[in-house]
Amino acid sequence: MDRERRLRGRCSRDHRFGTKLVEITIEGIGGEIERDWRPEGLSVRISLPLKSMRS
């Protein structure tokens, strides 16, 4: 399952606690997260294996 979200405005590129928590959780269930800092804002794509959604 893929989801994409776009946020407008200023976004921090810092990898703080919340960012690390999301990365560890998603990667722990076999998923991926991609961030693209664009001039118009941040675009985030999260891919999760369907089997992780059925538990």
C-alpha positions as CSV (number, residue, x, y, z in Angstrom):
1,M,0.0,0.0,0.0
2,D,1.4,3.4,-0.9
3,R,0.4,6.8,0.5
4,E,1.7,10.2,-0.5
5,R,1.3,13.4,1.4
6,R,2.4,16.9,0.5
7,L,2.9,19.7,3.0
8,R,3.2,23.3,2.2
9,G,5.3,25.9,3.9
10,R,8.6,25.5,5.8
11,C,9.6,22.0,6.8
12,S,12.6,21.0,8.9
13,R,15.1,18.6,7.5
14,D,16.3,17.7,11.0
15,H,15.9,14.1,12.0
16,R,14.6,14.4,15.5
17,F,12.9,11.9,17.8
18,G,9.5,11.8,15.9
19,T,11.2,11.4,12.6
20,K,13.4,8.6,13.9
21,L,10.4,6.9,15.5
22,V,8.4,6.9,12.3
23,E,11.4,5.6,10.3
24,I,12.1,2.8,12.8
25,T,8.4,1.8,12.9
26,I,7.9,1.8,9.1
27,E,11.1,0.0,8.4
28,G,10.5,-2.5,11.2
29,I,7.4,-3.8,9.4
30,G,9.1,-4.0,6.0
31,G,8.0,-0.6,4.7
32,E,9.8,2.4,3.2
33,I,9.5,6.1,3.6
34,E,10.8,8.7,1.1
35,R,10.9,12.4,1.6
36,D,11.3,15.0,-1.1
37,W,12.0,18.6,0.0
38,R,10.6,20.7,-2.9
39,P,10.5,24.5,-3.1
40,E,6.7,24.4,-2.6
41,G,7.0,22.1,0.5
42,L,7.7,18.6,1.6
43,S,6.4,15.5,-0.2
44,V,6.3,12.2,1.8
45,R,5.7,8.8,0.3
46,I,5.2,5.8,2.6
47,S,5.0,2.2,1.3
48,L,3.9,-0.6,3.5
49,P,3.5,-4.3,2.7
50,L,-0.1,-5.4,2.6
51,K,0.6,-8.2,5.0
52,S,1.5,-5.7,7.7
53,M,-2.0,-4.1,7.4
54,R,-3.8,-7.4,8.0
55,S,-2.5,-8.2,11.5
